[in-house]
Amino acid sequence: MSLLGIDLGTSGVKAGVFNLDGACIAQAYREYDMLHPQPGWSELDSSNVWKITCEVIAEAVAQAGNDPVTALSIGSFGEAVVPVSKGRKILDNSILCVDDRGQEHIDRLLADFGHEVFYAINPNLLGPNYSMPKILWLKEHRPEVYDAADLFLHWADFIAFMLGAEPTTNNSHANRTLLFDLKKNDWSDELLAWSVIDREKLAPVVPGGTVTGTVSNAMAEQLGLPKGVKVVAGGHDQCCNALGCGGVSAGRAVYGMGSFDCITPIYNMPSDLQEMCRNNLNVEHHLVPDLFVSFHYNQAGLLVKWFRDTFTDGSVSYSQLDREMPAEPSRLLVLPHFDTPPHHTPDTAGVIVGLRTSTKRGEILKAIQEGTAFYFLEGMDALKNLGLGASEYIASGGGAQSDAGLQLRSDILGVPVVRPVITEAGLLGAAMNAGIATGVLQNPEAAAELFVRHERLFEPDEKRHAFYREKHALYKQLQPSLQPVLKTL
């Protein structure tokens, strides 16, 4: 008996099979590329990603051999939705959060509600990255797609639906639409009325961890699964990461390292939502009942992939590039505002400062990672002021395999970073979610005790931390100093 976790990211999809001894017995992965039909546009080919997802599931299931899967769950990146018919026909590409389209609808929402009134319903920081502005863009510019779509499903829910489950939307992803009422734990009548998005095009909201059906016989045969595999509503990938890192109680925090770096503190429902708003923190349901999470994130992993694809011929591994990074701090400064600047600041872009003809590519890579870590320091101070700080971070995702990357983050943040034995915590969290929902695992605490083990602790070097604090002061000057030039560009 085993559990299948699926983790669908912006640049690739993984599937992992876990037995009830807490071991990963099979794993598969495939990458795919973003499409950029026009400057500022970023999409995924929905049909191609679905095809690749099926291949990855089939490969992992075949590797698992005679240990049959009984249940599965899916975690995926937030915001982006797939337009699909009730007959499971894919109707168009999926517009990603880093896509520029839809800002005009955010401006209109802000003018009509004001941020504080809106935040009291849906506690998110307003920007064009969410689902609602993308759906409204489709309604205006591709009405044939909007009209034909019976449902707009987030990727985790879309994969579940395509496998045979009933169409639903898990509550952590529903929150990323800007159409969700956090306290009601359901769609907001007020925000839906304002948006003029047809309610029936949004699936019913269920908590993550709800059984929503079984894999269809046809899909089971295609993927090599036994009949009757339960499909469990998953969640936002960072919520799955948190569960897979053992984040099952308030006071824990996770440092996810995938396409995006994301710091995720876990806490009880805040008593003062507006204080969270003033500190630029969102609030979202965790996969664990009665717990909530916030996200500080930037596109660190995507920048490393961009670096690899731009500065190599593609044959150089990430581990090789890691070895090229200097041991000491770089002499460069990087503003990591390539596609997702902080709080959706307009008129900015990525910047690399300090280049010389003696600069090696390893130093550029280290500076990119330093810049993405500098980005988090002010947010960490806000979390501490709200009592949501953590004494250590549990690292997860593909980036957590890098010793150099984890040490760099510990040095900059000034707190220990723990690498668990299973760093693909998104996969593990999705599998744990499937087991908890179907009664194979007793509860989140028991699941964490069984599955989550620590491998290594990275502690900050005091000298490097002090140096990085001084360098951070320079980093903070970059965007304001360069704003006139960036705006013109």
N, C-alpha and C positions, 0 to 999 in steps of 0.2 A: 504494500500500500504506500502511495507517495502523493505528493502535492506539486502542482505545476504553477510556477510564478512567471509572469510575462511583464517585461519592463520596456515600454516603448518610448524612446527618446526622440529628440529633434533630429539626430543624425544617425540613429541606428536602433535596432530592436534586439533584445535578449530574451531567451527563455531558459528556465532552469527547473530541474526536477529535484525535489528534496524528499528523502525518506524520513521516517518518524524517529530516527536516531539523531536527527539534526544535521545530516550530511548532504551536500550537494552531489548527486550521483550522475548528473548530466547537465550540460550547458551548451548553448549555441548562440551565435551572434552574427548579424549581418549589418553592414552600413548602407546608407542611401544618402543621396545628395539633395540639398535644397534646390529649388528652381527659382530663378530670378527673371521672370518674363519682362519686367521693366525695372529701371532704377528705383530702389526703395521697396520693391515687392519681393516677398519671400513666401514660397509655397512648398508643399509636399505633394507629389503625385499620389493621390489617395489609393488608386488601384494598384500601383506598384508597391506601395508600402504594405497594403493588405496581402499581396502575393508573397512578399518577402517575409512577412510575419508568419504566414502559413508554413513556409519553408523552414523557418527557424523552429517553430513548434514541432514540426515533424522530425527534424533532426534531433532535437533534445529528447523527444519521446522514444525515438529509435535507439538512442544511446542508453536510455534507462532500461531497456530490455524487458525482463520479466517482472519488473516492479510496477504494477499498474497504477496509473493516475486515477484518483477518485474525485478530485476537485481542483479547480483552477481559479485564479483571479489575476487581474491586470492592473498595473499602475502605468500612468502615462503623464507626459508633460501637460501643462494646463493650457487653458484658453482656446486653442485651435479646435475647430469643429469640422466634421465631415457631413456634407449634405447627402442624404440617402433616402431611398424610397422604402415604403413598408415591405416591398418585395425584395429588399436587401440589394438594390441596385445603387451603385456609387455614381453620383451625379456630377462631381467636379473635384478639383483639387482642394486641398485644405490650406487656408490662409494662416500663416504662423504669427506668433506674437511679435516677432521682430519686424513684421511688415508695417509700413507707414500708413496704410489706408485706414480711414475712419476717424481721424482726429477731429473733424468737424462735428461729429456726433458727441464726442466728449466735451467739446466746447459748449455745445448746446445743453447737454445734461448739467454741466456746471452752472451755466447761466440760469437754468430753470429751477434747480434744486439748491445750489450752494453745496460746498463740500461737506460741511458738518451735518446738514439734514440728510444728504445722501448717505454719508458714512454711518449714520444711526441705523439705516436699513441694511446696507451692504458695506461692511467695513473693509473697503479696498482703496488703494491710492489710485486716483483716476489717471488713465492714460489710454492710448489707442490700442494697447496690446490685448485687451480682453475680447471675449466672444461677441458681445453685443455690437460694437462698432463695425466688426467684420461682417456680421449678418446683415446689418443695415446697409453696408456698402454693396453687398450682393443684391439686396432688395432694390437698390437704386440703379445699379450698373449692370447687373445680370439678372433681371427679373425672371427670365425663363428658368434659371437655376433655383431661385427662391421659390417660385410658384410650384415647380416640380418636386421640390424637397418636401417629403412628409415629415422628416425629422432632421434636426441638426444635432449630431451626437459628438461629444468629446471622444478622443481616441480610445480611452479605456472602455467606455461604454459602447463605442462603435465596434470594437473587436469582439466584445461579448455578444453583441447583437448579431454580428456576422457569423459567429460560431453557433448560434441557435437560441440564445437567451431572449427573454422579453426585452423590448426597448425601455431602458430606464436611464436616468442620470444620477450618478452618485453625488452626495451633497458637497464633497470637497470640490469637485469640478463645477457643480452648479454655481458655487460661490464665485468662480472665475468668469462668469458671464456678465456680471454687473446687473443681473436681473433677479437675484436671490435675496431673500430675507433671512438673515442669520438667525434671528430669534425665533421666527416661525419654523425654521428648517424646511422651507418650501419656497416656491416661486413667489415673488412680490407682485401682488395685484397692481400696486401703484406704479412700479417700475415697468411692468409689462404694458400697462395702459399708456404710459409716456412713450415707450419705444415703438408702439404699434407693430410689434412682432407677434404673429399669431401664436397664441399659447399652445395650440395643438401641435405646433412644430417643435416644441420642447418636451421631451419625455418626462414621465412622472419622476419626482425626486425620491430616492431611497438612501438611507445611510450606507456608507461603505460597510461591507461585511454582511450584506443581505443576499440570500440565494435568489437569483433571478431566472433560473431555468437550468437546462442541461444542454450539452453539446448535441447538435442534431446528428442523427445516424449517418447522414451523408458526410458531414464534416468529420465525424469520428473516424469513418473509414478512410477518408482522404489523409488525415493526419496521423493515423496509426493509434488512435486513442480507443480504449474500450467504450462500449455503449454506456450511457447513463452518467457520464462525468458531469458533476455539478458545476455550474458557473456562478461565481460569487462576485457581486459588485465590488470593484476595486476602488481606486482613488487617485488623487493627485500624486505624482511620483515622489514628491518630497514627504508626503504622509506615509507612503509605503517605505521609503528610506528610513523614516523615524521609527516605525514599527520594527523593521528589520535590524535596526541598531539597538533594540531594546528600549526604545523611548516609549514606555508604557505608563509613565507617571510624570507629574508636574516637576519641573526643576531640571529636567534633562535637556540636552541640546545636541543637534546633529550638524555636521559640516558635510553636506552632499557635494560630490565632485564628479559631475557628469558633463553634459553639454553646457550646463550652467553650474557654477558654484552657488550653493545656497545654504545659508545658516538658518536652521529651523529650531527655535526654542519651543518647548512644550509646557503648557500651563493650564490652569483652571480658567473658567470664563472670567475675563477682566471685569472688575466692578465699575470701571470708568472707561467706556469705549472712546470718549473724546480725548482722553489722555493718550491713548494709543494712537489716535489720529494725529495729535499734535507732535508725536514722535515719529511720524511717517512709518507706522507699523500697520500691516493688515491683520485681520483675524479670520481664521478659517477652521472648520471642523477637522479634527484629527480622525484617523481610522478607529482609534480607541474611544469608546463612548465617553461623553462628558469631558473630554479634553480638547484643547484648541492649540493651534500653531500659528506662527507668523513666519514670514519669509524675508530675508535679505538676500538678494541674488544678483548675479551678473553672468555674462556669457563666457566664463573663463574657459571651459572645455572647448567651446566653439572657436575661441581665439587660438587655442593651442592647435586645433585641427586646421584652422586657416594658416597658421604659421607653418605647420608641416607641409600642407599642400602648396604653399607659396615659396618656401625656402628650400624644399627638397624635391626630388623627382617622384616622391610618393613611396619609394622603397625603403626609406629610413624609418625604423620603428620608434615608437615613443620612448622606449627604454634607452635606445641609442642617443636620442636627443637629450634625455635626462642626464646622461653621462657627459654631455658636452657643456652643461651648465657649470659656471664657476662655483666653487664652494662658498666664496664670500659674496656679499651683496653686490649687485651690478652697479655700474656707473651711469646707468640710464634711468629715465623716468618715463613711464607709459601711462597715458590717460586711457582707460579701457572703455571708452564711450563709442565703440565701433557701431553697434546697432541698438543697444538697450542702455542708454544713459540713465543715471540715477534719477528716480522719480520722474522719468520721461522728460527731462530737461530738453527744451527745443534748441535747435541750431548749435549742435555740438557734434563731435566726431572723435575717432581714435587718434591719438598723438603719440609718437615716439621721439623723445628729446635726448640729445647727448651723443648722437651717432658720430663715429669717427671711422677712418679707413682701417683702423686697427681693431674695430669692433667685430667680434666673432658672432656667429648665429646663436651659439649657446648662451651668450650674454643677453641677446635680444629676447630669447625665450624666457630666461630668468626674469628679465625686467617686465615682460608681459604678466608673468605669474605674480610678481611683486605688486604690480598695479592693481590686479584683480583682488589681491588681499588687502591692500591699502583702502580700497573701496569700502571694506567692512568696518573699519575702525570706529568711525563715528556712530554707526548703527549699534555696535557693541556697547558704546558708552550709553546710548539711549536705553538699551535693554537693561543694563545695570541700574540705571536710575529708576526704572520701573519695577525693579525686583525680579527681572526675568533673565538676569545674567546667569552664566554657567561656569563652574569651576574647571570644566574640560569639555572638549568636543569629541564626539565619536564620528570618525570619518567614514564615508561610504562612497560607492561609485567607482568607475574605472580609474579616476585620478588618484584614488586612495592607495593604489598599488605603488605609487612613486614615493620612495623614501625621501628624495630631495624635495618633492612637492609638499609633503607633510611637515618636514622640518622647517621649510621656508614659512609655512603658514603659522606654525607654532612660534617661530622667532618674531614674526610681525605682530601677531595677535597677543603674544605674551601669556598664553595659556597652554597647558598640555593638550595634545591631540592624540587620540587613541585609534589605532587601526584594529578592527575586529578580524577574526579568522576569515569570515565570509564578508568581503568588501562589497559584493554585489547585493547590498542591503535592499535595493528596490525589488529585486527578484525574490529575495528571502522574505521581505515584508509582505509581498503579494501572496506567496505560498502560505505564510503564517496566517494571513487573513482568510484564505480559503479553508485552512484547517480549523480555525476558530469558529467560522460560520457554520461548518458542517459537523461540529462536535468531535472531530478527530483530535483537536487540541482543546484542553479544558477552558482556558481563558488567556488573555494577552500576557499576563504575568507568567503563567506556566509555559506558554510558548516561548517567551523571551529567555526563561531559565534553560529551556531545552536547546534552543537554536543559537543563541548569541554568546559567543566567547571572544575574549580579547587576545590579540596576538602581540602587539607592541605599543609602547608608549613613547611619544616624541615630546620632549620637554624643551621649553625655550632656552636659547643661549642668551644670557643676560646682556653680554656685550653687543651681540647683533641686534637684540631687541631695542636697546638704547639707541643704536645707530639708526634703526628703521624708524623709530619715533621721530628723530630729527629729519629723516628723509621724508616722512609723511607730511611734515610741515611744508616742504617744498611741493609735494604732490598736490596739496590743497590749493596752491596758488595757480596751478596749471590752467584749469578750466576758466576761472575768472580772468586771468591774464590774457588768454588766447581767444576769449569770446568774440571780440570784433572780427578777428580773422576767420574763426570757425563759422560765424554767422554769414560772412560774405561767401565762403566756400559752399 
